[in-house]
Amino acid sequence: MHTLARRNISNTPHKNISLLTAVLPSIPLEDSTIDVVISNCVLNLLPDEHKPQVWREIYRVLKVGGKVIVSDVLARKELSEEMKLNAALLVGCVAGAALVEDVEKWMREARLEGECPDFYLGLFSWSNCVK
Ligand SMILES: C[S@@+](CC[C@H](N)C(=O)[O-])C[C@H]1O[C@@H](n2cnc3c(N)ncnc32)[C@H](O)[C@@H]1O
């Protein structure tokens, strides 16, 4: 993954990009150091017990006024156990989808402020969410 990322970076004029590997929900960055957290289709893959923590970590690393831009798959109703245990649905980012209201609760508990996520082309996204 880093090889591809490095190649993509080398094709840009930017010299201030660095790569860091992390296993979520931990984010190995200092408190209040990040302007924008961007994530696409990753948080649904975390085990359920780690999902609230990743929102606390996002809050912790953001500067005051920092922004969260997340796009992910969420569920409007509880998935069946059969769906949750289906490996194809897991790698397809469906089996791990959290309930919309749970994510809103975790964000509120983490003290992130924002509007309800927008639903767009099958994905929920947050772009007005700030510390
Ligand atoms: C569906 S891919 C999305 C990749 C990329 N964000 C994109 O939009 O193309 C999911 C990614 O989440 C990563 N991932 C899954 N669980 C993770 C965890 N606990 N910590 C960090 N990354 C994780 C996987 O390695 C994979 O690269």
The ligand as an SDF file (V2000), in Angstrom:
LIG
                    3D

 27 29  0  0  0  0  0  0  0  0999 V2000
  -12.2610   -0.5310    1.4870 C   0  0  0  0  0  0  0  0  0  0  0  0
  -10.5570   -0.1700    1.7380 S   0  0  0  0  0  0  0  0  0  0  0  0
  -10.5780    1.5810    1.5460 C   0  0  0  0  0  0  0  0  0  0  0  0
   -9.2180    2.1080    1.2120 C   0  0  0  0  0  0  0  0  0  0  0  0
   -9.1150    3.5950    0.8720 C   0  0  0  0  0  0  0  0  0  0  0  0
   -9.5440    4.3980    2.0160 N   0  0  0  0  0  0  0  0  0  0  0  0
   -9.8970    3.9340   -0.3500 C   0  0  0  0  0  0  0  0  0  0  0  0
  -10.8360    4.7080   -0.2840 O   0  0  0  0  0  0  0  0  0  0  0  0
   -9.5490    3.4440   -1.4320 O   0  0  0  0  0  0  0  0  0  0  0  0
  -10.4180   -0.4250    3.4820 C   0  0  0  0  0  0  0  0  0  0  0  0
   -9.0330   -0.1670    4.0470 C   0  0  0  0  0  0  0  0  0  0  0  0
   -9.1330   -0.1500    5.4660 O   0  0  0  0  0  0  0  0  0  0  0  0
   -7.9670   -0.7170    6.0000 C   0  0  0  0  0  0  0  0  0  0  0  0
   -8.2420   -1.1510    7.3870 N   0  0  0  0  0  0  0  0  0  0  0  0
   -9.1160   -2.0740    7.8060 C   0  0  0  0  0  0  0  0  0  0  0  0
   -9.0950   -2.1920    9.1510 N   0  0  0  0  0  0  0  0  0  0  0  0
   -8.1740   -1.2940    9.5850 C   0  0  0  0  0  0  0  0  0  0  0  0
   -7.6720   -0.9390   10.8740 C   0  0  0  0  0  0  0  0  0  0  0  0
   -8.1270   -1.5150   12.0080 N   0  0  0  0  0  0  0  0  0  0  0  0
   -6.7360    0.0220   10.9490 N   0  0  0  0  0  0  0  0  0  0  0  0
   -6.2720    0.6390    9.8270 C   0  0  0  0  0  0  0  0  0  0  0  0
   -6.7000    0.3400    8.5760 N   0  0  0  0  0  0  0  0  0  0  0  0
   -7.6310   -0.6170    8.4530 C   0  0  0  0  0  0  0  0  0  0  0  0
   -7.6690   -1.8680    5.0520 C   0  0  0  0  0  0  0  0  0  0  0  0
   -6.3270   -2.2400    5.1560 O   0  0  0  0  0  0  0  0  0  0  0  0
   -8.0000   -1.2350    3.7000 C   0  0  0  0  0  0  0  0  0  0  0  0
   -6.8680   -0.6100    3.1620 O   0  0  0  0  0  0  0  0  0  0  0  0
  1  2  1  0
  2  3  1  0
  2 10  1  0
  3  4  1  0
  4  5  1  0
  5  6  1  0
  5  7  1  0
  7  8  2  0
  7  9  1  0
 10 11  1  0
 11 12  1  0
 11 26  1  0
 12 13  1  0
 13 14  1  0
 13 24  1  0
 14 15  1  0
 14 23  1  0
 15 16  2  0
 16 17  1  0
 17 18  1  0
 17 23  2  0
 18 19  1  0
 18 20  2  0
 20 21  1  0
 21 22  2  0
 22 23  1  0
 24 25  1  0
 24 26  1  0
 26 27  1  0
M  CHG  2   2   1   9  -1
M  END
$$$$
